[in-house]
Amino acid sequence: MTRPLCLVINPSARNGRVLRDLPVIAATLTAAGATFRLCQSTSLEHAKALATHAAAAQEAVVAVGGDGLTGALAGAVARTGAGGVLGLIPAGRGNDTARMLGIPANPADAARNLLAGQARPVDLIGVRAGDGPECIVAGSVYMGVPSEGGEIANASRLTRGPTGYLIAGVRALLGWQHATFTVRVDGKAAAGTAAAGTAAGELPGFCVVVANSAYLAAGKKAAPAADMTDGLLDVIMVRQARKLTFARIMLKASNGTHVRLSKVITDRGVSVSLSADRAMPAAADGETLPFASPLAAATELHIRALPAAVHVITPG
């Protein structure tokens, strides 16, 4: 990658520890002769504005933070039109999109990838509530125990990473109140495995995940068959059962074997409509969607695949 780099930094990522990585990142890029600048963001909206300006100036936009920043910048770059390029230096708690794309976790190695890697097209997700404006995200959109657990995790400053998400998930499960989801999957692929009628109707259950990336919650393989280049969304639904059963599903999601269990339904399509019979948060890329905090009962989320929406620098 030869174009100049604009590194958009979330200074609060990992409780501010990302700032300790900046000297290493800068030294690595300087040693390689790269042209770059560092921009600290004050919010996701500010980060999007920085990315829009940088992409318009033909700079490669680099997300230095976690999944929330990655999704926000991916959407901003995609909206600037063809030719925009996104790079990633994973520095958050989950880093699931970077994991999916094979981006090195080490900051120096991730910086080297910006120069040695190749920009390839990657799918994104468009999501809106009702007739509202569409938001672009990267990895997955979800409702239920994962979205309620995500709010618990984001409010905690003590335990981070996979352990933090697991603890938050258990707390959300213990406090879970019954919900029925209404799900419709359109443009189905032949690989869909949902039982007849289950993907287009009511599902009393624990959660629905609409995934572009296989990973969720700091490395759990929630949608093991997901592919960020196939133009499709993988849908994972968990039926109502005992809470202990869902806890077992959570554990098996670490390696993706939960999809073999009878309480887990999978499907695949180009778009999904999703709602619940009670208010609850809907989230994407580790952050509660601002227009779904919470999503009102019976309000539909309209979720669609955006094929090859952005070029991301990945290992060659």
Helices and strands as residue ranges (DSSP letters): E 5-9, G 13-16, H 18-31, E 36-40, H 44-56, E 60-65, H 67-79, E 85-90, H 96-100, H 107-116, E 118-129, E 135-137, E 140-144, H 145-155, H 161-174, E 179-186, E 200-211, E 233-239, H 243-252, G 257-260, E 264-269, E 271-276, E 282-284, E 287-288, E 301-314
